[in-house]
């Protein structure tokens, strides 16, 4: 089996427009959205408030996606970065071709000038011409950012010439994306230094080269040492942080995240965050991080096969009779259940959560647990499994998970959660009718038509299950079927009104 596949873009990403009003167009490919997959999704079109800072931040992410930080070249194809749209921010993620460095630029609400952002995730094109153009953006000129093609142009280009790229097979980068999130979730803020000290530290890092260092707090700042100490934060390869020089002039501060001090030398991971106007650039070196993941006795569960890469995201179906076959395993009051001790239960929980998530920029585990009818402990375990599946990331700055779907087109596993099994059967049987304008649906089941409301929020249903439990035990099969139909396209649609 070949290690590479092809990806198609409408056109190359580029900076167009005039010198005084440049337009940065990032072309997308292979996206996941709340309403299903899209070949070239559109996420944003608006003016960035800090044009040069945003340009160099994107340039840093692009640099990482095309730079080899290790001497060996295993011959893997370069992976284009991933963009995710949330309601309140844009995230740009990249892995280096050698899988040695992870980078993410978060352009927050203050950085996008309040323009609407469409939810979803997709790859975006990076090329040499784009890199040169980003380096020429100046702060005094407003920068218009467009993520995704203009829709009429996208439709026209489907029949015309396209940009095709060779990309790695899905399982190759997924492990490393997941590893970076797992690393970040185990780190805490250890130090923050202001602008001038941060710039001096970045210059010092650039002079070190590929050596192992430790960062220690010195007189309110950060110092570098070749000698480890119990409170020091390790940096396995200082040369990989050279990309921080791209954004050094625009940093307002630099934050360092590391393992707990009690981890000592066993904690070999760190994360570095450059705070920019309305943005954050996070770097996670991935060389030698395995010791930090096992320091607390836990190891990441990165799958090896394509069939196992997605944490199972299926749901479990119940009938409307008085007997509840899953009453024990699915009850929200089952606080004693330990998903780590019951891997199958953990996979089913992750399956259920993946259906309920909708590109939240900050996931509230307590609110999600209430929506799913799970305990908070089971919800957190399921979120960790979704990280391994590429369906969630972790933001160390906010100490919170966020939802995104890595667009690697992995094969969906068969559902295991009973209500998800029944929900899929309803969708495949054409039992779901959506009304997208009102956000409602009807589901025909066992000779009865059930009505679903609020498809994008808390879903209520007219079935006996919902009447009995009122969401305490999570959504019913009819609500899950409605969400699945919404994401995958309706199996049946309402007839269009005839014009007189």
C-alpha positions in Angstrom: 0.0 0.0 0.0 1.3 3.5 -0.9 2.2 5.9 1.9 1.0 9.0 0.0 -2.2 10.3 -1.4 -3.2 13.3 -3.4 -5.0 16.5 -2.3 -6.5 19.1 -4.6 -6.7 22.8 -4.2 -8.7 25.3 -6.4 -5.6 27.4 -6.8 -2.3 28.1 -4.9 -2.6 30.3 -1.8 -1.3 33.8 -2.5 -1.2 37.4 -1.5 -3.0 39.5 -4.1 -4.6 43.0 -4.3 -2.6 46.2 -4.2 0.4 47.2 -2.2 -1.7 49.4 0.0 -4.5 46.9 0.4 -3.1 43.3 0.2 -5.4 40.3 0.3 -4.1 37.1 1.7 -6.0 34.1 0.3 -5.5 30.7 1.9 -6.9 28.0 -0.3 -8.5 25.0 1.5 -9.0 21.3 0.7 -10.7 18.3 2.2 -12.6 20.0 5.0 -15.0 18.8 7.7 -17.9 21.1 8.6 -21.0 21.0 10.9 -23.0 20.0 7.8 -20.7 17.3 6.5 -17.5 17.1 4.4 -16.6 19.8 1.9 -14.0 19.8 -0.9 -13.0 23.4 -0.5 -14.7 25.0 2.6 -14.8 28.7 3.3 -14.1 29.8 6.9 -13.4 33.5 7.0 -13.2 36.8 5.0 -12.3 40.0 6.8 -9.6 42.4 7.9 -7.0 41.4 10.5 -6.4 44.0 13.2 -2.6 43.4 13.4 -1.6 42.8 9.8 2.2 42.3 10.1 1.9 40.3 13.4 -0.6 38.0 11.8 1.5 37.7 8.6 4.7 36.7 10.5 2.6 34.4 12.8 1.3 32.5 9.7 4.8 32.6 8.2 6.1 30.9 11.4 3.4 28.1 11.0 4.2 27.7 7.3 7.9 27.5 8.1 7.4 24.7 10.6 5.3 22.8 8.0 8.3 22.8 5.6 11.4 22.6 7.8 13.4 19.5 8.7 14.7 19.8 12.3 16.4 16.4 12.3 19.3 15.3 10.1 17.7 12.2 8.9 15.2 12.5 6.0 12.8 9.5 6.1 11.3 10.6 2.7 7.9 11.4 4.0 5.7 13.9 2.1 5.2 17.3 3.6 1.9 17.8 5.3 0.0 21.0 4.6 -1.1 22.9 7.8 -4.6 22.6 9.2 -7.0 25.5 9.8 -9.9 25.3 12.1 -12.7 27.9 12.4 -14.5 28.4 15.7 -17.2 31.0 16.4 -14.7 33.3 18.1 -11.2 32.4 16.6 -9.2 30.8 13.9 -6.5 28.2 14.6 -3.7 27.3 12.3 -1.8 24.1 13.1 1.3 22.5 11.5 3.8 19.7 12.0 7.3 19.7 10.7 8.0 17.1 8.0 10.4 15.3 10.4 7.6 15.3 13.0 9.9 17.0 15.5 7.9 20.3 16.1 4.3 21.2 16.4 3.1 24.8 15.9 -0.3 26.5 16.3 -1.3 30.1 15.7 -4.5 31.1 17.4 -6.0 34.4 16.0 -8.5 35.4 18.7 -11.6 37.5 18.4 -9.7 40.7 18.9 -7.4 39.8 16.0 -10.2 39.2 13.4 -12.0 42.5 13.8 -15.3 40.8 14.7 -16.0 39.3 11.2 -18.0 36.1 11.1 -16.1 32.8 11.3 -17.5 29.6 9.9 -16.9 26.4 11.8 -14.9 23.5 10.5 -11.4 22.2 9.8 -9.5 21.7 6.6 -5.9 21.7 5.1 -4.7 24.9 3.6 -2.1 25.3 0.9 1.4 26.6 1.6 3.9 27.3 -1.2 7.2 29.2 -1.8 5.5 32.2 -3.4 3.2 32.6 -0.4 6.1 32.5 2.0 7.9 35.3 0.2 4.7 37.4 0.0 4.0 37.0 3.8 7.5 38.4 4.5 6.7 41.6 2.6 3.5 42.5 4.5 3.9 45.7 6.5 2.1 46.7 9.7 0.8 50.1 8.3 -1.2 48.4 5.6 -4.5 46.6 6.4 -4.4 42.9 5.5 -7.6 41.3 4.3 -7.6 37.5 5.1 -9.7 35.0 3.1 -9.6 31.4 4.3 -11.2 29.2 1.6 -12.1 30.2 -1.9 -14.9 32.5 -2.9 -17.8 30.1 -3.6 -18.5 31.0 -7.2 -14.8 30.7 -8.0 -14.6 27.3 -6.3 -17.5 25.9 -8.3 -16.0 27.2 -11.6 -12.5 25.9 -10.7 -13.8 22.3 -10.1 -13.9 21.9 -13.9 -10.7 23.7 -14.6 -7.0 23.4 -13.6 -6.4 22.5 -10.0 -3.3 22.3 -7.7 -2.6 18.7 -6.8 -0.2 17.7 -4.0 1.1 14.4 -2.6 0.3 14.0 1.1 1.1 11.3 3.7 -1.2 8.5 4.5 -3.5 9.5 7.4 -1.9 7.4 10.1 1.5 8.9 9.7 0.8 12.5 11.0 -2.1 11.6 13.2 0.1 10.1 15.9 2.2 13.2 16.1 -0.7 15.7 16.1 -2.2 13.6 19.0 1.1 13.4 20.8 1.5 17.2 20.8 -2.0 17.7 22.4 -1.3 15.0 24.9 2.0 16.7 25.9 0.3 20.1 26.2 -2.5 18.7 28.4 0.1 17.6 31.0 1.9 20.9 31.2 1.3 24.0 33.4 2.4 27.6 33.2 5.8 27.8 34.7 7.0 31.3 33.8 6.1 34.4 31.8 8.5 37.1 30.8 7.8 40.5 29.3 8.6 41.7 25.8 12.3 42.9 26.1 13.4 39.9 28.2 11.5 37.6 25.9 13.3 39.0 22.9 16.7 38.6 24.5 15.8 35.0 25.4 14.7 34.2 21.8 18.1 35.6 20.5 19.9 33.4 23.0 18.0 30.3 21.9 18.8 31.0 18.3 22.6 30.9 19.2 22.4 27.6 21.0 21.8 25.2 18.1 20.7 21.7 18.5 21.6 21.2 22.1 19.7 20.1 25.2 19.0 22.9 27.6 17.0 23.7 30.8 15.1 26.9 31.4 15.1 28.3 34.9 13.5 31.3 36.5 16.1 33.9 37.3 15.3 37.3 38.9 11.8 37.3 37.4 13.0 36.2 34.0 14.1 33.1 32.3 17.7 31.8 32.0 19.2 28.9 30.0 21.4 26.3 31.5 23.1 23.1 30.3 22.8 21.7 33.8 19.5 20.2 35.0 17.9 21.2 38.2 14.7 20.0 40.0 12.7 23.1 39.1 14.0 23.6 35.5 11.9 23.1 32.4 13.6 20.9 29.8 14.2 21.9 26.2 15.4 18.8 24.3 16.4 20.7 21.2 16.9 24.5 21.5 17.4 25.0 17.8 13.8 24.2 17.0 12.6 27.4 18.7 14.5 29.5 16.2 11.2 30.1 14.5 10.3 32.4 17.4 12.6 35.0 15.8 9.9 35.4 13.1 7.6 36.9 15.7 10.0 38.3 18.2 9.5 42.0 17.3 5.7 41.6 17.8 5.7 39.7 21.1 4.2 41.3 24.1 5.4 38.4 26.3 6.7 34.8 26.2 5.2 32.0 28.3 6.8 28.8 29.2 4.8 25.6 30.1 6.4 22.6 31.7 5.7 19.5 33.8 5.2 19.8 37.5 8.3 20.5 39.4 7.9 17.2 41.2 8.5 15.4 37.9 12.1 16.4 38.0 14.3 15.3 35.1 11.7 12.7 34.1 9.6 15.5 32.6 11.2 16.0 29.2 8.5 18.1 27.6 7.8 21.8 27.3 5.6 24.3 25.3 6.5 27.8 24.4 3.9 30.5 23.7 4.6 33.9 22.1 1.8 36.3 23.0 1.1 38.6 20.0 -1.6 41.4 19.6 -4.8 39.4 19.4 -2.9 36.2 18.8 -0.9 33.4 20.4 1.8 31.3 18.7 2.4 28.0 20.5 5.4 25.6 19.8 5.7 22.1 21.2 9.0 20.3 20.5 8.2 16.6 20.1 11.7 15.2 20.4 12.1 13.1 23.5 8.7 13.7 24.9 7.8 10.1 25.7 9.4 10.2 29.1 7.1 13.1 30.1 4.1 11.1 29.0 5.1 8.2 31.2 6.3 10.2 34.1 2.9 9.9 35.8 2.5 6.2 34.8 0.4 7.0 31.7 1.1 6.5 28.1 -0.6 8.0 25.0 -2.8 5.6 23.1 -1.9 6.4 19.6 -3.3 3.8 17.2 -1.4 2.1 14.4 -4.1 1.1 12.0 -6.4 3.1 9.9 -9.4 1.3 11.4 -8.5 2.3 14.9 -7.3 5.8 14.5 -10.6 7.4 15.2 -11.7 7.0 18.8 -15.0 5.3 18.2 -17.7 7.8 17.7 -20.8 5.7 17.5 -24.0 5.7 19.5 -26.3 3.3 21.2 -30.0 2.8 20.5 -32.9 2.1 22.7 -36.5 1.3 22.1 -39.4 3.2 23.6 -40.5 0.3 25.8 -40.3 0.2 29.5 -37.2 -1.9 29.6 -33.8 -0.1 29.3 -31.1 -2.5 28.1 -28.3 0.1 28.7 -29.6 1.5 32.0 -26.5 0.5 33.9 -23.8 1.5 31.5 -25.3 4.8 30.3 -26.7 6.2 33.5 -25.3 9.6 34.4 -25.4 8.5 38.1 -23.0 5.7 37.5 -20.1 7.6 39.1 -18.2 4.5 39.9 -17.5 3.6 36.3 -13.9 3.9 35.4 -13.4 4.2 31.6 -9.7 3.5 32.0 -10.6 0.1 33.6 -13.3 -0.5 30.9 -11.7 0.5 27.5 -14.9 -0.5 25.6 -17.0 1.9 27.8 -14.4 4.6 27.2 -14.6 4.1 23.4 -18.4 4.3 23.5 -18.3 7.5 25.6 -15.8 9.1 23.1 -18.1 8.0 20.3 -21.1 9.7 21.9 -19.1 12.9 22.6 -17.9 13.2 19.1 -21.5 13.5 17.9 -22.3 16.2 20.4 -19.3 18.4 19.8 -19.5 21.2 17.2 -16.2 23.0 16.9 -16.2 24.6 20.3 -13.1 26.7 21.0 -13.3 25.8 24.7 -14.9 22.7 25.9 -16.6 22.7 29.3 -16.3 19.1 30.6 -19.1 19.6 33.2 -21.6 21.0 30.6 -20.6 18.4 28.1 -21.0 15.7 30.7 -24.5 16.9 31.5 -25.4 17.0 27.8 -24.1 13.4 27.3 -25.5 12.0 30.5 -22.0 11.0 31.7 -19.9 11.7 34.8 -17.3 14.4 34.5 -14.5 11.8 35.0 -15.8 9.7 32.1 -16.2 12.8 30.0 -12.5 13.8 30.6 -11.4 10.2 29.7 -13.4 10.3 26.5 -11.9 13.7 25.6 -8.5 12.2 25.9 -9.5 9.4 23.6 -10.8 12.0 21.1 -7.4 13.7 21.3 -5.8 10.5 20.2 -8.3 10.2 17.3 -7.5 13.7 16.0 -10.9 15.1 17.0 -9.8 17.4 19.8 -6.9 19.6 20.6 -5.6 21.1 23.8 -4.9 24.8 24.5 -2.5 25.2 27.4 -3.1 28.9 27.6 -6.8 28.3 28.6 -6.2 24.8 30.1 -9.0 23.5 28.0 -9.8 21.1 25.1 -11.1 22.4 21.8 -13.0 20.6 19.1 -11.5 20.1 15.6 -11.5 17.4 13.1 -8.1 16.6 11.5 -9.1 16.3 7.8 -7.2 13.1 7.1 -10.3 11.2 5.7 -9.9 8.2 7.9 -12.3 5.4 7.6 -15.1 5.7 10.0 -15.4 2.6 12.4 -18.7 0.8 12.9 -20.7 2.3 15.8 -20.5 0.4 19.1 -22.7 2.6 21.3 -26.2 1.1 21.2 -28.0 4.3 20.6 -25.6 5.4 17.9 -26.1 2.0 16.2 -29.9 2.6 16.1 -29.4 6.2 15.0 -27.3 5.2 12.0 -29.9 2.6 11.1 -32.6 5.4 11.1 -30.5 7.6 8.9 -29.7 4.8 6.4 -33.4 3.9 6.3 -34.3 7.4 5.3 -36.4 8.0 8.4 -35.0 11.5 9.1 -36.5 14.7 7.5 -34.6 17.9 8.2 -35.9 21.5 8.2 -32.6 23.4 8.1 -34.2 26.8 8.3 -36.1 26.1 11.6 -33.4 23.8 13.0 -36.0 21.0 13.5 -36.4 17.5 12.3 -38.8 14.6 12.2 -37.8 11.0 12.7 -40.1 8.1 11.8 -39.6 5.1 14.1 -41.7 2.1 14.9 -44.8 3.6 13.2 -44.5 6.9 15.2 -43.2 10.3 14.0 -41.0 12.0 16.6 -40.2 15.7 16.5 -36.7 17.1 17.3 -36.1 20.7 18.1 -32.9 22.8 18.5 -30.5 20.8 16.3 -27.6 23.1 17.1 -28.1 23.2 20.8 -29.9 21.1 23.4 -32.1 18.7 21.5 -35.5 17.8 22.8 -37.7 14.9 21.4 -41.3 13.8 21.7 -40.3 10.2 22.3 -40.8 8.2 25.5 -37.1 8.1 26.2 -36.8 11.9 26.4 -40.1 12.2 28.3 -38.8 9.8 30.9 -35.2 11.1 31.3 -35.3 14.7 30.1 -31.7 14.5 28.9 -30.3 13.2 32.2 -29.0 10.1 30.4 -28.0 11.8 27.2 -29.7 12.3 23.9 -32.1 9.8 22.4 -31.5 7.8 19.2 -33.8 10.1 17.3 -31.9 13.3 18.3 -28.6 11.5 17.4 -30.1 10.4 14.0 -31.1 14.1 13.3 -27.5 15.3 14.1 -26.0 12.6 11.9 -28.3 13.5 9.0 -27.5 17.2 9.5 -23.7 16.5 9.2 -23.9 14.0 6.4 -26.6 15.6 4.3 -30.3 14.8 4.6 -31.6 11.5 3.5 -34.8 13.1 2.6 -35.6 16.8 2.2 -38.8 18.7 2.3 -40.4 19.3 -1.1 -39.7 22.8 -2.4 -42.7 25.1 -2.6 -44.1 25.4 -6.1 -44.1 28.8 -7.7 -47.4 30.1 -8.9 
